[in-house]
């Protein structure tokens, strides 16, 4: 699934290098499409956000969300 989604996003980036930043990829069976807003999915569709496709995960040990202290 991720391999198929990466193929779709890389094809888009190759053909539209200066295009808008996509939000992710919607897969339906053997087809996929690039989306630019949070999609409304049909029952047989799956959404994969761009952050997962590009591997934008933090590996720092203190990368937790920090809440502001009450003063």
C-alpha positions as CSV (number, residue, x, y, z in Angstrom):
1,X,0.0,0.0,0.0
2,X,2.8,2.5,0.9
3,X,4.8,1.5,-2.1
4,X,1.8,2.2,-4.4
5,X,1.1,5.6,-2.6
6,X,4.8,6.6,-2.9
7,X,4.7,5.8,-6.6
8,X,1.6,8.1,-7.1
9,X,3.2,11.0,-5.1
10,X,6.6,10.7,-6.8
11,X,4.9,10.6,-10.3
12,X,3.1,13.8,-9.3
13,X,6.2,15.5,-8.0
14,X,8.1,14.5,-11.2
15,X,5.5,15.9,-13.5
16,X,4.6,19.0,-11.4
17,X,7.9,20.0,-9.7
18,X,6.6,23.5,-8.9
19,X,3.1,22.5,-8.1
20,X,1.1,22.9,-4.9
21,X,2.2,20.9,-1.9
22,X,-0.1,17.8,-1.7
23,X,-1.8,16.7,1.5
24,X,-1.5,13.0,0.7
25,X,-2.7,10.2,-1.5
26,X,-6.0,8.4,-1.8
27,X,-5.9,4.8,-2.9
28,X,-8.8,2.9,-4.4
29,X,-7.9,-0.6,-5.6
30,X,-5.0,-0.3,-8.0
31,X,-5.5,3.4,-8.6
32,X,-4.4,6.4,-6.7
33,X,-4.8,10.2,-6.7
34,X,-3.0,13.1,-5.1
35,X,-5.2,15.2,-2.8
36,X,-4.5,18.8,-1.6
37,X,-7.1,19.0,1.2
38,X,-8.3,16.5,3.8
39,X,-10.4,14.1,1.7
40,X,-13.9,12.7,2.3
41,X,-13.4,9.0,1.6
42,X,-15.6,6.4,0.0
43,X,-15.9,3.1,1.8
44,X,-13.3,1.4,-0.4
45,X,-10.7,4.2,-0.3
46,X,-7.7,4.7,1.9
47,X,-5.9,8.0,2.7
48,X,-2.2,8.1,3.3
49,X,-0.8,11.5,4.5
50,X,2.3,12.9,2.9
51,X,4.1,12.9,6.2
52,X,4.0,9.1,6.3
53,X,5.1,8.8,2.7
54,X,8.1,11.0,3.1
55,X,9.0,9.5,6.5
56,X,8.7,12.7,8.5
57,X,8.8,11.2,11.9
58,X,10.9,12.5,14.7
59,X,13.5,10.2,16.1
60,X,14.6,12.6,18.9
61,X,13.9,11.2,22.4
62,X,12.3,14.4,23.7
63,X,10.0,15.1,20.7
64,X,6.8,14.9,22.8
65,X,4.2,17.6,22.7
66,X,4.9,19.9,25.6
67,X,2.0,21.7,27.3
68,X,2.7,25.3,28.6
69,X,3.0,25.5,32.4
70,X,0.4,27.4,34.3
71,X,1.9,30.4,36.1
